[in-house]
Amino acid sequence: MQPAAQRPQQAQAARPTVQRRPPTRRLEPGDLICPDCGEGNPPTRKFCSRCGASVAEAEVVKARWWQKLRPRKGPKKREAGARPSARKTRKSFPAKIMGVLLGGVGKVVGVLFLIGGIVYGLVPNIRSSVNEEFNSIKSKITNIVSPTYTEIHPADITANSGTKQHGASLAVDGKKNTFWLSYPTTEPILTVTFSSKIDLSRIIVYNGATGDLSPGVPASFVGFARPGVLHLVFPETNKSSDVKLQDDPDQHTYSVSKGSGITRVEIHLPLASLNQPANSQGKKRLIAVTEIEFFKKD
């Protein structure tokens, strides 16, 4: 069957062309430039505010390098649908109170610092007092971080054991070519007394014999027994502590605990801790200590 004849339809009018014109407002980074008329639109729009054309494929205005360095001003811009809920932005009553208090405290502290700085600069007596207090605090902090020590010299030394030529005083005479020799039949005890109350913090020990046995006869470090431990007793405080020694003739520094507020210390050489010479063949040898030095923390 042949289709029925149709009346020719009237031709549609041609769509007027939109002329591209300058934008009516200042373009900002992120704006969408309409591809038809050139109008600048906020990034939240879908259609041009001037000609109604779609801005889905519109050109986006980019920020210049100097605009990226400029600090941002004004309230934060949010996209549609990105507004925070009231539950997230609402502050509780205690939070509001704390904000008011802290804000006021910050202002008060700032004013006090300003007034204090002016007074510090204008009043010499106050400036001097502040400097003294600051230096005192600085010194205390320095002593904690990097402490310094002062040597304390004993006022009296006695011992329950010692040979005639190598008595107890040679252990604290400040010399490294003399030494104290004690007999191994009983535990040697060196009693050191100071002229005033001190806080004993550390000791330096030269173990064994490093000096001369007698004029013209050199001593040997391995020729005598050496203490492995010093047992320190503080009679005034009824406290004690042990110091484990290195078995060599070199200088070694050891920390001392529980030595605060004393004027006397008893240094015991436990027989069970002795390091005997390798060639002793089971015989107990005389016990040698070259030097013991005492220090307090400044």
C-alpha positions as CSV (number, residue, x, y, z in Angstrom):
1,M,0.0,0.0,0.0
2,Q,1.3,3.4,-0.9
3,P,1.6,6.0,1.9
4,A,-0.9,8.8,2.0
5,A,0.2,12.1,0.7
6,Q,1.2,14.7,3.3
7,R,1.0,18.4,3.2
8,P,4.4,20.1,3.2
9,Q,5.3,21.5,6.7
10,Q,6.4,25.0,7.3
11,A,10.2,25.3,7.8
12,Q,11.3,26.1,11.4
13,A,12.9,29.5,12.0
14,A,16.7,29.3,12.5
15,R,17.9,29.6,16.1
16,P,19.4,33.0,16.7
17,T,23.1,32.9,17.2
18,V,24.4,34.1,20.6
19,Q,27.1,36.7,20.3
20,R,30.1,36.2,22.6
21,R,30.5,39.3,24.8
22,P,32.7,40.2,27.7
23,P,31.5,38.9,31.1
24,T,29.4,41.2,33.2
25,R,31.4,40.6,36.4
26,R,35.0,40.1,37.4
27,L,36.1,36.5,36.9
28,E,37.4,34.6,39.9
29,P,39.5,31.4,40.0
30,G,37.1,28.4,39.6
31,D,34.5,30.3,37.6
32,L,32.9,28.7,34.6
33,I,33.1,30.6,31.3
34,C,30.0,30.0,29.1
35,P,31.1,28.6,25.8
36,D,28.4,30.5,24.0
37,C,28.2,34.0,25.4
38,G,31.5,34.2,27.4
39,E,29.7,35.0,30.7
40,G,31.4,34.1,34.0
41,N,29.4,31.8,36.2
42,P,30.0,30.5,39.8
43,P,31.3,26.9,39.8
44,T,28.0,25.7,41.4
45,R,25.9,26.6,38.3
46,K,24.9,24.1,35.6
47,F,23.5,26.6,33.1
48,C,24.7,30.0,32.1
49,S,23.1,32.9,34.0
50,R,23.0,35.1,30.9
51,C,22.1,32.9,27.9
52,G,20.9,29.7,29.6
53,A,23.4,27.4,27.7
54,S,24.9,24.4,29.5
55,V,28.3,25.0,31.2
56,A,29.1,21.3,31.6
57,E,32.0,21.7,29.2
58,A,32.8,25.3,30.1
59,E,36.4,26.6,30.5
60,V,37.4,26.9,34.2
61,V,39.2,30.1,35.3
62,K,42.6,29.1,36.7
63,A,44.3,31.0,39.5
64,R,47.5,32.9,38.6
65,W,50.7,32.1,40.5
66,W,50.5,35.3,42.6
67,Q,46.9,34.6,43.5
68,K,47.9,31.2,45.0
69,L,50.3,33.0,47.4
70,R,47.7,35.5,48.6
71,P,46.1,34.5,51.9
72,R,42.5,33.5,51.6
73,K,39.9,36.0,52.8
74,G,36.3,35.8,53.7
75,P,34.1,32.9,54.7
76,K,34.8,29.4,53.4
77,K,32.9,28.7,50.3
78,R,31.1,25.3,50.2
79,E,29.5,23.5,47.3
80,A,25.8,22.8,47.3
81,G,25.0,19.9,49.5
82,A,28.3,20.2,51.5
83,R,26.9,22.4,54.3
84,P,27.7,20.9,57.7
85,S,24.8,19.8,59.7
86,A,23.6,21.8,62.8
87,R,24.6,18.9,65.0
88,K,28.3,19.2,63.9
89,T,28.4,23.0,64.3
90,R,26.4,23.4,67.5
91,K,28.6,23.9,70.6
92,S,27.6,22.6,74.0
93,F,27.1,25.0,76.9
94,P,30.4,23.9,78.7
95,A,32.3,24.3,75.4
96,K,31.0,27.9,75.0
97,I,31.9,28.7,78.7
98,M,35.5,27.3,78.1
99,G,35.8,29.3,74.9
100,V,34.8,32.5,76.7
101,L,37.2,31.8,79.7
102,L,40.1,30.8,77.5
103,G,39.7,33.7,75.2
104,G,39.6,36.1,78.2
105,V,42.6,34.5,79.8
106,G,44.6,34.8,76.6
107,K,43.9,38.5,76.5
108,V,44.8,39.0,80.2
109,V,48.0,37.1,79.7
110,G,49.0,39.2,76.7
111,V,48.3,42.4,78.7
112,L,50.3,41.1,81.7
113,F,53.3,40.2,79.4
114,L,53.1,43.7,77.9
115,I,53.1,45.4,81.2
116,G,55.8,43.1,82.6
117,G,58.0,43.9,79.6
118,I,57.6,47.6,80.1
119,V,58.3,47.4,83.9
120,Y,61.4,45.1,83.2
121,G,62.8,47.7,80.8
122,L,62.2,50.8,83.0
123,V,62.9,49.6,86.5
124,P,66.5,48.5,87.1
125,N,65.9,46.8,90.4
126,I,63.2,44.6,89.0
127,R,65.3,43.9,85.9
128,S,68.2,42.8,88.2
129,S,65.9,40.5,90.3
130,V,64.4,38.9,87.2
131,N,67.9,38.3,85.7
132,E,69.1,36.7,89.0
133,E,66.1,34.4,89.1
134,F,66.4,33.5,85.5
135,N,70.1,32.6,85.9
136,S,69.3,30.5,89.0
137,I,66.7,28.5,87.1
138,K,69.0,28.2,84.1
139,S,71.8,26.9,86.3
140,K,69.5,24.3,87.9
141,I,68.4,23.1,84.5
142,T,72.0,22.9,83.3
143,N,73.0,20.8,86.3
144,I,70.2,18.4,85.6
145,V,70.9,18.1,81.8
146,S,74.7,18.3,82.1
147,P,75.8,18.0,85.8
148,T,79.2,19.0,87.0
149,Y,81.1,17.5,90.0
150,T,83.6,18.7,92.5
151,E,86.2,16.4,94.1
152,I,86.0,16.0,97.9
153,H,89.1,15.4,99.9
154,P,88.8,13.2,103.0
155,A,89.6,14.6,106.5
156,D,90.5,11.2,108.0
157,I,91.3,7.7,106.7
158,T,91.5,4.5,108.7
159,A,91.4,0.8,107.9
160,N,91.3,-2.5,109.7
161,S,93.9,-4.0,107.5
162,G,97.1,-2.8,105.7
163,T,100.8,-3.6,105.4
164,K,103.4,-1.4,107.1
165,Q,104.7,0.1,103.9
166,H,101.3,0.3,102.1
167,G,98.8,1.6,104.6
168,A,95.3,2.8,104.0
169,S,96.2,6.4,103.5
170,L,97.9,5.5,100.2
171,A,94.5,4.7,98.7
172,V,93.4,8.4,99.0
173,D,96.7,10.3,98.7
174,G,95.9,11.6,95.1
175,K,98.9,9.7,93.7
176,K,98.9,6.9,91.1
177,N,102.3,5.5,91.9
178,T,101.3,4.3,95.4
179,F,98.7,1.7,96.5
180,W,97.0,0.2,99.6
181,L,97.8,-3.4,100.4
182,S,95.5,-5.3,102.7
183,Y,95.6,-8.9,104.0
184,P,93.1,-11.4,102.7
185,T,92.5,-13.1,106.1
186,T,89.6,-10.8,107.0
187,E,87.4,-8.5,104.9
188,P,89.3,-5.2,104.5
189,I,87.3,-2.1,105.5
190,L,88.5,1.4,104.6
191,T,86.7,4.1,106.6
192,V,86.7,7.6,105.1
193,T,85.6,10.7,107.0
194,F,84.8,14.1,105.6
195,S,84.9,17.5,107.3
196,S,81.3,18.3,106.6
197,K,78.1,16.7,105.4
198,I,78.1,15.9,101.7
199,D,76.1,14.2,99.0
200,L,78.4,11.6,97.5
201,S,77.5,11.1,93.9
202,R,80.4,9.3,92.2
203,I,83.8,7.9,92.7
204,I,86.9,7.3,90.5
205,V,88.8,4.0,91.2
206,Y,92.2,2.9,90.0
207,N,92.1,-0.8,90.8
208,G,95.0,-3.1,91.7
209,A,98.6,-2.1,92.1
210,T,100.2,0.3,89.6
211,G,103.0,1.9,91.7
212,D,106.2,0.5,93.2
213,L,106.3,-2.3,95.7
214,S,109.4,-0.8,97.4
215,P,112.2,1.5,96.2
216,G,113.6,0.0,93.0
217,V,111.1,-2.9,92.9
218,P,108.2,-2.2,90.5
219,A,104.8,-3.7,91.4
220,S,102.7,-5.8,89.0
221,F,99.0,-5.3,88.5
222,V,98.5,-9.1,88.1
223,G,100.8,-9.8,91.0
224,F,98.1,-9.0,93.6
225,A,94.4,-9.7,94.2
226,R,92.0,-7.0,93.1
227,P,88.5,-6.2,94.5
228,G,85.7,-7.0,92.1
229,V,83.1,-5.1,94.2
230,L,83.2,-2.2,96.6
231,H,80.4,-2.4,99.2
232,L,79.7,1.1,100.5
233,V,78.1,1.5,103.9
234,F,76.8,4.8,105.2
235,P,76.4,4.4,109.0
236,E,74.6,7.8,109.6
237,T,71.7,6.9,107.3
238,N,71.8,3.1,107.7
239,K,72.0,2.7,103.9
240,S,74.5,0.9,101.6
241,S,75.2,0.4,97.9
242,D,77.5,-1.8,95.8
243,V,79.9,-0.6,93.1
244,K,81.1,-3.3,90.6
245,L,84.7,-2.6,89.5
246,Q,86.4,-3.2,86.2
247,D,89.4,-5.5,86.5
248,D,92.1,-3.4,84.9
249,P,94.5,-0.6,86.1
250,D,92.8,2.2,84.1
251,Q,90.8,5.0,85.5
252,H,87.1,4.2,85.8
253,T,84.2,6.5,87.0
254,Y,81.3,4.9,88.9
255,S,78.0,6.4,90.1
256,V,77.2,6.1,93.8
257,S,73.6,5.7,95.0
258,K,72.2,6.4,98.5
259,G,75.2,8.6,99.4
260,S,73.3,11.8,100.3
261,G,73.7,13.6,103.7
262,I,76.8,11.7,105.0
263,T,80.1,12.6,106.6
264,R,81.5,9.0,106.7
265,V,81.6,6.0,104.4
266,E,82.9,2.5,105.0
267,I,84.4,0.9,101.9
268,H,84.3,-2.9,102.3
269,L,86.3,-5.2,100.0
270,P,84.2,-8.5,100.0
271,L,86.6,-11.5,99.9
272,A,84.2,-13.4,97.7
273,S,84.5,-10.8,94.9
274,L,88.3,-10.8,94.7
275,N,90.0,-11.3,91.4
276,Q,93.1,-13.5,92.2
277,P,96.2,-13.6,90.1
278,A,96.3,-16.4,87.5
279,N,99.5,-17.9,89.0
280,S,98.3,-17.8,92.6
281,Q,97.9,-21.6,92.5
282,G,95.0,-21.4,95.1
283,K,96.9,-19.2,97.5
284,K,95.2,-15.9,98.6
285,R,97.3,-12.9,97.7
286,L,97.5,-9.5,99.2
287,I,94.7,-7.2,98.0
288,A,95.8,-4.0,96.2
289,V,93.9,-0.7,95.4
290,T,95.9,2.2,93.9
291,E,93.5,5.1,94.4
292,I,89.9,6.1,95.2
293,E,88.6,9.6,94.6
294,F,85.3,11.1,95.8
295,F,83.0,13.6,94.1
296,K,79.8,15.5,94.9
297,K,77.4,17.0,92.4
298,D,77.5,20.8,92.2
